[in-house]
Amino acid sequence: MFDNILLSFGLNPSDFTVKPFGSGLINHTLKVSGNSADYILQQININVFKHPEHIAKNLTLLQDYFNKNYPDYLFAGPLPAVNGDFLVKSAGGMVFRLFPFIKGSQTINFISTEKEAYQAAKQFGRFTRLLKDFEADKLEYTLADFHNLKLRFEQFKNAAQNAETERLDKALAERNEVYGNYHILQTYNQLVTNNIIPLRVIHHDTKINNVLFDEQQNGMCVIDLDTVMPGYYLSDVGDMMRTYLSASNEEETDLSKIQIRENIFSAICKGYLSEMGNTLSDTEKKYFIFSGKLMIYMQAIRFLTDFLNNDIYYEANYPGHNLNRARNQFTLLSKYAAAEEKFEQLIIEAERDLSTVPDF
């Protein structure tokens, strides 16, 4: 099945085996092994990334920038095909690209230690810091309005206007939660409309399995760069808050298990600010905690909207699945907001200790 694709990258199919790899939900990822070499072959989901050429353009620009300015940085970019292109199309219209497999690397799916959170936050912070002088507007938007809370709120309102009565009734409490946290949208609109914080080159998908670790659990680099585009640092920090702080993920239906791990919050702060502390403006730092509220609230709205729209975007494995996901995220948002005063103290401590606390 993959013979012609491998040949396009100069690999003899008889010398390699191809097996599924990783746990990504968007693109289809495979490991190509043999002939004393390993690669990652990835089929881009063109239903999500409708312009894969934009991804290729962005990664080329970034790779050129790193090669010129930070040649020692481990940039997990794609390899060119025999014809020099970074994308190869199959006869059936599928789009593939090939990456080197970074030896000695591993990924994890859940945060279990402070070191993991610190190292991951440090890697995402380093990525954005090294690109602080890169002209962000040179990059294409590979997913338009990906973290546009104003748009997500409008989509929710439209869904609520057109939803079935039964679904509206089941989601009454969650719909009230949307409006009860409306102040988050108001703050977001002020930041964006008034250009209070700058656009930067942002990863936009900071879940833990988008970081490569070595065998000692030290961060090596960030991967899955398809969503790298102009954005606000709030997206990266906020998504770490959303996905790292609770030991229970967004699938948990026992809401009592959703708890904030303050030590993980502290580790995120120290890791990210160890790289970005001197780059972020004072105004940006003011909204560090807000980033978590922003991203948790946005994801709650997206799950709720999909439930009201009869589950057309997120896969629902049982009736009410996306409603449960929304409840999960609103619970996380409530726990996060309740800890805000403690977070303020932890940030102060992190900034104070950064000069004296060694890397994990």
N, C-alpha and C positions, 0 to 999 in steps of 0.2 A: 504493500500500500504506500509505503514511504520511499520506495526505491528512487523514483524520479526526483523527489525532493532532496534526498541525500546526494544524488548525483549533481544537482544544481549547486550544492555547496562543496563539491569536489570530494565527496566521500563515497567510497566504494561500498554499496549496500551489503555485499557478501562479507565484508570485514566487520560489520557492526550489528548489534542487536538494539531494538527499540522497545522500551517498556514505559508504562505510565509512571509519572513522577509527581510528587507533591500533592497539595490539597487545595489548589486554587479553584475558585468557583467560576471565573469568567473565561479565561483562556485555557485551552487544553495543552497540558505540559507533559513532555516525554523526556526520558533520559536515553541518550544514544551512547552506547559503550562498545569499545573494541579497538583493536589495533593500537593498544597502549595509549588511548585517548578517550576522554569522556566529553560529551556535549549536552546541552539542553536544547531540545527542539520544541518550539512552541507554535501552536496554531492560534492566531489572533481571532477573537470572537468579533466578527465584523457586524454582528447585530448590535453590539455595544459600542465598539470603536468603528464607526462607519467610515472613517478616513484613516486607515492604517498608515498611509503615506505621511500623515501628519506626525505620527509617532516616530517613524523613521527619520523624518527631518529633524525633529526635536532632539532625538538621541545622537544624531550626527553632530549637531551644533554643540551639544553638551560634551560629547566625547572630544571634539576638537578643542574646546575650551580647557578641559582638564589636561589634555595632552600638552597644551601650550603653557598653562599656568601652574598646574599641580600634577606633574607627570607621575608622581609616586602614589597618587590617590587611586585606590582600587575601584575603578568605574566598571560596573557590570553591564557593558554595552554589547550589542550584537556583533556578529561576524559577517563580513561581506560574502555574498555568493560568488560563483566563478565570474559572473558578468559584472561584478562590482556593486550590485544592488544589495540592500539589506532585507528586502522582502522577496519571497518567491511564491508565485501563485501556482496552485495545482490545476489540473484540467477541469476539476469540478468547481473552481472559483475560490477554494480555501486559500488562506494567506498564512505563510509560515516564515519564521526567522530562527536563526541559530545563535546560541550563546556558548561561550566556553564554560565548562563546568569547573568551578573554583575548588581545587583540591583542598582537603582539610576543612571544608566548610560544612555547616549544618544549620538547619532551621528548627525553631520550636513553635508550637502552636498555642501555648498558654504561658503567661508570666507566673513564675512560682517564687522568684527571689528578687531582692532589691538589686542585685548585680545585673540581672537580665534587664530590668526596667531602666537602670542607669545607663547601661551600655547601648541599649536600643535608642533611648532619647539622645544620647551623645552622638550616635551615628546620624540620626535625622538632623540634629542641630548642625553637625559638621557639614553635611551635604548643603544645607542652605547657606551656611557661613561662607563656604568656599565659593559659592555662586553669587555672593552679595554684589559683586561688580559686573556680573553678567547682565546684559540688557534683557530683562524679562519679556518685554514686548516682542522680542524676536521669536518667541516660542508660540506655536499653535495651541489653541485650546482643544485638546483631544476629547474632552467631554464638556461640552458647553454647559455652563450654569451648574456644574457638579455640586458645589457647595453654596449655592445661592439660596439663602434661607427665605428671602422675600418670595422667590418663585415657588419654593416648596410650600409656603403658607398659602399662596394662591391656588396651587394644585389641590391642597387639602380642602379649601373652601368650595372649589368646583366639585370635588368628589362628594362632599357633604350635601351639596345641592341636588346631586343626581343619584345618590345612593338609595338602595332599597330600604324601606322602612324598618325591616327586621334588623338589618345591619346598623342602621342609625341608632336604634334602641339599644342594641348590645354594646355599642361604643359610646353611650351617653357620657359616662364618667371620663373617658379618655378625650372626648371632644371638649369637655369642660376643662380638662387639663391643658389643652392647647391654648385656650383663651386665658386660663389662669396664669400662664407663663408668657403672656403676650409681651411683657417687658423685655424679654430676650430679643424678640424680633425688633422692637423699637431701638434697642441699643445697637443691634446689627445694622439697621438702616441708617442710623446716625454715623456710624463708623464708615460705611461704604459711600453714602451720599456726600459726606463732607470730606472725604479723602483724609480721614484722621490718621490712618495707619497706611504704610506703603505696601504696594504690591511687591512680592518677592518671588523667586523661583522656589516652588513648594512641591513636595512629594505628593501630598493629598491622599495617601493611603498608608497610614503608619501602623497598621496592625503588626503584631510581633513577628509573624512569619515572613515579613518583608525585610528582615534583617538577617544577614549571614553572621554566624558566630563561629569562632574556632573551638577547638576541643576544650579549652579552658573557660569557655563561655565569654570570651572577649569579643566585642563587636568587630566585624571586618569591613562591612560596607552595607549599603541599602540596595535592594533589588526591586524588581517589578516597577519599572520606571515609566510605564505607559501613561500614568496620570500626572507626570511632572509637567507643570505649566504655571503660568502666573497665578498668584493667589496670595492669601494672607497667612502669616505664620500661625494664626489662630487655628487653621484647619489641621495642621500637623500636631500641634500640642493638644488641641481639643480631642482629636481622634485617639491619641494615646491615653488621655484621661478616660475616654469612653470605653476603650477596650482593655486597658491594663488594670484599672483601679479595683474592680470587683473580681473575685476569684470565680464568680459565676458569669457566664457569657449571656448573650442576648436570647438564647434559647431556653434559659431557665424559667420554669413556670412556678416554682416555689419561691415567691417573692421575698420571703423571709431570709433567703440565702444571699440576697443581694446586699452586700456590705462594702463600704469604702475602706480600702487598706491605706491608711495614712502613710505608712512607711514606703509604699509604692509611689504615692504622690510625691513624697520628698525625693525619692530616687529619680523620678522624672524631672523634677525641678533641677536637681544638681546636674544630671546628665545633659539636659538641653542647655541650661544656662552656662555650663562649663564651656560650651562652644559659642553660644549666641548671646551671652550676657553682655559683652561689649559691643555687640552689633545692634541689638534691639534698642529702639528709642525708649525714653522714659514713658512715653504715651503707650507704646506697645506693651511694655512691662505691666502697665496699669491694668491691662485686660487679660493677663495671663490666666487667672482663674476663670474669667468669663469664657475663655476658649472651650472649657469643658462643658459649660452650660449650653453654649452654642451648638456644639456637635451632638450632644446627647439629645437636646430638644429637636434638632433637625432630623435625627434618625428616628425618633419617636413619631414625629409627624409623617415621615416617609412610610413607616410601617402601617400607621393608622390610615393614611391615604390609600395605600394598596388594599387594605382590608375593605374599605368603603368602595373601592373600585373592583371588587370581586377577585382580588388576588391576581392581578394581571402582570405584575413585575417580579415580586419575590415569590419563589416557590413555596407553596403552602402544602405541608405534608399531612395536615388534618384540618378539619373545620375550626376556624378561629385562630389559626396559627399566627397570622400577622397581627391580629388583635392582641394575642398574648405577647408577642414581641414588643408591641407598642406599650403594653402595661409594664413590661420588664423595663423598658427604657424610661418611662415616666417615674417608676420607682427609683431607678438609678439617679435620675435628675433630682428627685426629692432628697435622697440621701446626700447627694453631692452638694446641694444648696445648704443643707443643714450643717455641713462641715466647713462652710466657707470661712468662718472666723478662724478655725484651726488652720486652714490652708494659708491664710494670710501670715500666720506665725511661722509656718513651715517654710514659706518663701523667704521670709526675713532670715531665718536660720540658714537656709541653703545659700543665700547670697553672702552671708557672713562667713560661712565655713568653706566656701569654694577654694579660697586661697590656701587653706591649711589641710583640707581633707583630700587624701590621695585617691586616685582612681581605684575602683574595686579590682 
